[in-house]
Amino acid sequence: MPCSCPARARTSATPWWKRWQRGFPLVISDRTPWKGLERQNAGWDIPLEDPARFTRTIQLLVHMEEQALRATASGAFALGKRYLDDPAPVQRTLELLVP
């Protein structure tokens, strides 16, 4: 269920909000505009300089109890809903893609 994408940068939000919309928590790098995912119970944004933390987070997800995984999935879904209900992030994404 989780999506792990430790990319150096991401210019489009499409992969993220599609996954959040389906309740998939993300494990991504901190070099994207999406920060504080763990506080929002929607995933993790981890520094690329800390590959061990990526490993620990994936292990955490693998061993996560169903109730905790459901809570994280709910947080991811809620973030996706907020993102889609708010026109500002969509406008910012368009500004990134359309000069």
Secondary structure as a PSIPRED ss2 file (coil, helix, strand):
# PSIPRED VFORMAT (PSIPRED V4.0)

   1 M C   1.000  0.000  0.000
   2 P C   1.000  0.000  0.000
   3 C E   0.000  0.000  1.000
   4 S E   0.000  0.000  1.000
   5 C E   0.000  0.000  1.000
   6 P C   1.000  0.000  0.000
   7 A C   1.000  0.000  0.000
   8 R C   1.000  0.000  0.000
   9 A C   1.000  0.000  0.000
  10 R C   1.000  0.000  0.000
  11 T C   1.000  0.000  0.000
  12 S C   1.000  0.000  0.000
  13 A C   1.000  0.000  0.000
  14 T H   0.000  1.000  0.000
  15 P H   0.000  1.000  0.000
  16 W H   0.000  1.000  0.000
  17 W H   0.000  1.000  0.000
  18 K H   0.000  1.000  0.000
  19 R H   0.000  1.000  0.000
  20 W H   0.000  1.000  0.000
  21 Q H   0.000  1.000  0.000
  22 R C   1.000  0.000  0.000
  23 G C   1.000  0.000  0.000
  24 F C   1.000  0.000  0.000
  25 P C   1.000  0.000  0.000
  26 L E   0.000  0.000  1.000
  27 V E   0.000  0.000  1.000
  28 I E   0.000  0.000  1.000
  29 S E   0.000  0.000  1.000
  30 D C   1.000  0.000  0.000
  31 R C   1.000  0.000  0.000
  32 T C   1.000  0.000  0.000
  33 P C   1.000  0.000  0.000
  34 W C   1.000  0.000  0.000
  35 K C   1.000  0.000  0.000
  36 G C   1.000  0.000  0.000
  37 L C   1.000  0.000  0.000
  38 E C   1.000  0.000  0.000
  39 R C   1.000  0.000  0.000
  40 Q C   1.000  0.000  0.000
  41 N C   1.000  0.000  0.000
  42 A C   1.000  0.000  0.000
  43 G E   0.000  0.000  1.000
  44 W E   0.000  0.000  1.000
  45 D E   0.000  0.000  1.000
  46 I E   0.000  0.000  1.000
  47 P C   1.000  0.000  0.000
  48 L C   1.000  0.000  0.000
  49 E C   1.000  0.000  0.000
  50 D C   1.000  0.000  0.000
  51 P H   0.000  1.000  0.000
  52 A H   0.000  1.000  0.000
  53 R H   0.000  1.000  0.000
  54 F H   0.000  1.000  0.000
  55 T H   0.000  1.000  0.000
  56 R H   0.000  1.000  0.000
  57 T H   0.000  1.000  0.000
  58 I H   0.000  1.000  0.000
  59 Q H   0.000  1.000  0.000
  60 L H   0.000  1.000  0.000
  61 L H   0.000  1.000  0.000
  62 V H   0.000  1.000  0.000
  63 H H   0.000  1.000  0.000
  64 M C   1.000  0.000  0.000
  65 E C   1.000  0.000  0.000
  66 E H   0.000  1.000  0.000
  67 Q H   0.000  1.000  0.000
  68 A H   0.000  1.000  0.000
  69 L H   0.000  1.000  0.000
  70 R H   0.000  1.000  0.000
  71 A H   0.000  1.000  0.000
  72 T H   0.000  1.000  0.000
  73 A H   0.000  1.000  0.000
  74 S H   0.000  1.000  0.000
  75 G H   0.000  1.000  0.000
  76 A H   0.000  1.000  0.000
  77 F H   0.000  1.000  0.000
  78 A H   0.000  1.000  0.000
  79 L H   0.000  1.000  0.000
  80 G H   0.000  1.000  0.000
  81 K H   0.000  1.000  0.000
  82 R H   0.000  1.000  0.000
  83 Y H   0.000  1.000  0.000
  84 L H   0.000  1.000  0.000
  85 D H   0.000  1.000  0.000
  86 D C   1.000  0.000  0.000
  87 P H   0.000  1.000  0.000
  88 A H   0.000  1.000  0.000
  89 P H   0.000  1.000  0.000
  90 V H   0.000  1.000  0.000
  91 Q H   0.000  1.000  0.000
  92 R H   0.000  1.000  0.000
  93 T H   0.000  1.000  0.000
  94 L H   0.000  1.000  0.000
  95 E H   0.000  1.000  0.000
  96 L H   0.000  1.000  0.000
  97 L H   0.000  1.000  0.000
  98 V C   1.000  0.000  0.000
  99 P C   1.000  0.000  0.000
